[in-house]
Amino acid sequence: MMHLFRSLFRICTGQICHSIDDELLTRVLYYSYMILNIISYDA
């Protein structure tokens, strides 16, 4: 799942992605995914 998010993120941002730390990017996407799960679960 994280691989999918990172692939989509790379496609969307292009070269900008190279300036972002990979670990930080993965962490941000992970927490965003968890938050979305919580929101959709509550709804």
Order of alpha helices (4+ residues) and beta strands (2+ residues): alpha-alpha
